């Protein structure tokens, strides 16, 4: 159970963020409605970085003793920089309570996370990918996020944005909604434990297998026919 000091502090910070939203980069913060100690956020990747156009969902897990103790920091969206759903080692996270400053806030922590994200330093929970891989993650991030129930519940505006993009794609391609969704390469990928993209096109694999089988059958048929004339 969170202390009164903790609840008052987090409530005050949420009100301040609602009044003065973080804009560089744009960051939206909302608590789990049933647990204020679980704070969710969305970072919109800034221009000039491989994260431009991306929407990165993460969460802060606050101890009941906050602000005297730091939160756990987790990035949920595959991004090519941090392993998804893994506690990250940062100066402002619960990995380093000895460096924690009670004056730091929700906004300070998330801004610090993004500053570290656009750098290349390594830590517990970080991974290495190419710039192109990071750009692909950014392109696929919104569609990945809307599959998450908590994300969809807390950030309906991004779900609506995703629907509008699908509708626009439908209008351009002249397809129905499901076909427009399948047109994106995110329908053909999944993610491993490190947040790396892996193929997931079962229909293509089946078609390839059938084509290979048909080719082998044709070769055997030709060989059998030639043997008849020997």
Secondary structure, 3 states (H helix, E strand, C coil): CCCHHHHHHHHHHHHHHHHCCEECCEEEEEEECCEEEEEEEEEECCCCCCCCCCEEEEEEECCCCCCCCCCEEEECCCCCCECCCCECCCCCCHHHHHHCCCCCCHHHHHHHHHHHHCCCCCCCCECCCCHHHHHHHHHHHHHHHCCCHHHHHHCHHHHHHHHHHHHHHHHHHCCCHHHHHHCCHHHHEEECCCCCEEECCHHHHHHHHHHHHHHHHHHHHHHHHHHCCC
